[in-house]
Amino acid sequence: MSKPPLIIIQDGAVDEFMSIALAASFPDVDLVSVVVVNGDCVGQPTVEVTQKLLAKLGQVQAGVYLSDARAVNAFPWAFRESCLICNLLPLLNTNADGGLLDYSAIKTTQDDLVVQVSKAAADSDEQVTLLVLSPLTPVATALEDPDFKALVKEVVWMGGAYPPSSGNVSPGTAPGSNPNAEWNAYWDPFAVETVFASGLNITMFPLNVTDLVPFGPQWILDNLVPESQQYPIFDLAAQMYATVAFQPGFSFWDTVTTAYLGKPDLFTFQEMKLSIDTSIETSEQGSITVDPVSGYTVNVAQTVDTDDFYNFYLSQLKLLPFQ
């Protein structure tokens, strides 16, 4: 019997690269492809980092594709530079003997999400899970195909925030923006509404939950550095996370969401009726509210066992081969 197929849609933040590694550690998941959205990253370097990481993890069967999705409200350029740094890290560019690896054959390919999902479903004879660690735009676009929805088992989305949590969009770095919005929702709030309204099975991990799992420089020193020589994946994780270690408000947004696929009992959930603001004013767009009357039904994570997540994440990384 084939393993359930998984397609990851990500936009190149450090925690998203590590989410790919975490997903690769799950024995009952078949990672068939990764789609890159030019959101919290630069598209081409993110494709390259993703392909290098998959090769190091022995996941060469997984294709990597660049989405043609475009922002309504783009991430500030300063947020998008980590992928450029990660693309130069020695552990991704050298072999075990220290020789420089030749990645000149890496090509950036654009492919329709409908085509990818259709192929994955046909090859496995199962519906496909979409792990979306980015804006939902590729999924919203794919829903224009009338056959797409039936091929999708679940959309697992890291995104959004609702009261009493505040958003993570800062008018200081994005003047005129909505401070109550979360970036993956704010990037394209119209896509969020389309996906919410579609009737797809959506499991959402908002800031209300992911912010309960904080990250900082001391976490790197305490949890990754001591065993970094024994486990090269720890060394890589430490280097990657170091590029964002001093950004305020950073949490394990994406790896927390990814952990759901391997250990769902880390979380509690509640079905909620949610609406998102798609008004013309950018200072209002992206706000998600609980709307029992006209909201859309979404399965929303409510709590996470923070300590258990940390232990699970680190133990899963230790299982990974890293060539």
N, C-alpha and C positions, 0 to 999 in steps of 0.2 A: 504494500500500500504506500502511495506517495505521501510525502510530508506536505502539510498545508503551505501554499505559496504566499510569500510576503514580498511586497514592493514598498520600499522606503522612499518617501519624498522629503527632501531636506534642502536647506539653504546654507550649508557650509560653516555654521558656527562650530566652535571647538567641541562642545558637548554633543553636537550632532555627529561628528566624526566618531566620537567614542560610542555613540548609540549604535552605529553600524557594527562596531566591534562587539558590543554587548549582544546585539541581535544575532550575530554570527555564532555566539556561544550557546544558543538555545538548540538542543538536539532535535526538537520536534518542529522546527521551522525551516522552510526552504527559501532562502533569500535569493530571489530570482533577478531582481534589478534594483538600481538606485536612480532616482530622478533628482536632478539638481535644479532648484529654482534660484534665479539670480536675485536673491533677496538680501539676507544678512551676510553677503559674501560677494565675490566676483566669480562669475560663472565658470570660465575656462580653468582657472587655477583650482577651483573646487572640484571640478571633474577630475583633474589630474591627481589631487590628493586622494580622492575617493578611490580611483583606480589603483593607485600605489598601495593604499591601505588594504584593499581587497586582495591584492596580489600577495602581500605580506601575510595575510590571514588565511591564505589558501582558498579564497572564495572566488576563484577565477571564472566560475560559471556565471557570476552575476554581471549583467550588463550595466553600464553607466550612461545616462542620457541627460542632455541639457534641455530643460523645458523652455518654451518660448513665452511663458507667462510674463506679464508686465505689471508693474506696481501701479496702484492708485496713489499710494503715499509711500515713497521709497525710504528705505533705511538710510540714515546719514552715512556718508562715506567712511567716517572714522570707525563705525561699527563693523565694517566689511573687510578689514585688512588682515584678520587672523589667518584666513585661508592662504594668503600670500606668504606669510611666515611659515605656516605648516608645510607648505609645498617645498620648502628648503631644508626641512629638518633632516639631519643625517640618517636617522633610523629608517626613514622612508626612502632614502636614496642610495643606500649602501647594502651590500650583502654581508653575510656573517663574518667574512674575512676582511671587511672594510673596503672592498672594491666598489667603485661607483657603478650603480645599475643603469642600464640603458633603457629609458622609457620613451625613446624617440618614436616608437610605433603607436603611442597613445593618440587616439583621435577623439575629438569631441563630436558626438552624434546626437542629432535631434530625432526624437521618435514620439509618436502620438501615444498618450497614456492608454487610450482605448485599445490600440494595437498590442501594447505590452500586457494589459490585463486580459485581453482575449486569448493571447497565446499562453499565458500562465495558466489560465483556467482550463484551456483545452489540453495542455500537456499533463496537468495533474488531475483533471476531471473533478476539480474542486473550486469553490469560490475563493477569491483572492482577498487577503487582508491588506489594507493600505495603512501604513504607519506614516502619518503626515506630521513632520516636525518643522513645518514651514507654513506660509500662507496656503490656503485651500484652493487657490486659483486653478491649478491643473485638474483638480477633481471637478470643480464647477464647470470647466470647459468640457471635460469628458462627458458630463451629464447631458450634453447636447445630443449625444448618440443614444437613441432609445434602447439599445441593447446593453448599455454599460452597467446600469444599476443592478441588473440581475446577476452580474458576474462578481459583485463585490459582497464579501461576507460582512466586513466591518471596516469602518474608518476610525482609526485611533488617532486623535488629533491633540497635539500640544498647542493650546492657544486659548485666548480669551481670558477675561477676568470679569467678575460680577460683584456688586456690593455685598459685603463691606470691603472687599479687597480693592486696592487702587491699581491702576495700570502701570506699565513700565515704559510708556512713551513720555519723553521729557521735552517740554517746550524749550528747554535750554539748549538742547542739541538739535531739535526740530521745531523751529519757531512756527507758531500758529497751529501746532498739533494739539491732539486731545490727550491730556494726562490721565484720563480715566480708561484709556484703551490699552490693550496688550498688542505688541507689535505684529504678531502673526495675524491678528484680526484687523488691525489698522492698515496693514499693507494693502489689503483688498477686502473691505467689509462687505462689498456686494457679493463676492464669492462665498463668504461665510453664510450670508442669507440664502443663497442658492442651494448650498449643501444642506443647511438646516432644513430647508423647505422640501428637500428631495424625498424624504422618507427613508434615506439610507440609515443603516444601523450605525450610529455615531457614539463613540466613547470619547469624552472630552476631558482633558487634563488642564484646568485653568491655573492661573497664578495662585488662586486661593489654596491650591494643594501643592504645586511645585515649589512655591516659595517657602514651604515648610522644610525643605531640604537644602539648607544653605551650603555655600562653597566659599573658600577663601584660601589665602596663601598657606595658613597653618595646616589646612586639610591636606595639601600636597605634601608638606614636610612630614606629617604624621602618618599618612596612609599610603603614599606612593614611593617616596624616596627611600625608605628603609629596605624595601625589597626590589628596588629598581634594577639592581645588577642580576638578581636571580630571574626576574621576569621582565624581558624586554618590553612587553606591552605596558608595564607600569612605567618604564622609562619614557616611552613614547607619550603616555597619558600625562605624565608630569611635565614634559616639555610643552605639550599642547596647552594644558591648562595654565601653565605659567604665562602664556601670551595674554591671558585675560584675568589673571589672578588679582589685579588691582582695579578692575572695573567694579564700581559700586553696584550692589544689588544683584550680583550674579548668583544664580542657584542652579541646581541640577535639573533644569527644565526638561531636557530631552531624554536624558538617560532614565529619569524617573518614569516618564511616559513609556519608554521602551521596556522598562522592567515589567510592566503590566503583561507583556506577551510571554514572559517566562515565569512570573510569580504573581498572578493576579490577587492572591490573598494578602499582598502588601497593602491593599486599598479597600476602602468602602465606597459605595456608589449610591446615587439617588437619581431617579428620573426627574428631570426638571423641564419646565416650559421656559424657553429663552428667546429673546428677541435681540436684534442688533441694530444699532442706529446707522442708517445709510443716507442720512440727510446730506444736503449739498455742502454744508459747512464743515471744513476739515477739523475744526475745533470740537466737533460733536461726533464725527464718524467713528465707528468702531466700539462704542460703548455697548456692552452687553448687559441686559437687565432681565430679572426674573419676571415673566409676564404670563400669569396663569390663564389669562383670557385668550390672547391671540399668539402666544409664543409657540415655538416648535419644540417637540419632545426630543430631548438629548439625555443620554446617560452620562452623568457628570461625577467625576471622582470627588469625594468629600474629605477623606482623610488618607494619610499615608503613615506607615510605621517607619519613621526616619532612620532609626538605628538599624532596623532589619534591612532597609534598602541599602545602606552603606555596606553592610556585611555581604549582602547578596551580590551587589555590583562588583566588589573586590574579588569575591570568591569565583564569580563567573569569568572575570578577566584572567584569572590564573589558569583556567581550563583551555585557553586559546593557544593554538600554535602561532608562532610569530617567526617567520623565516627571514 
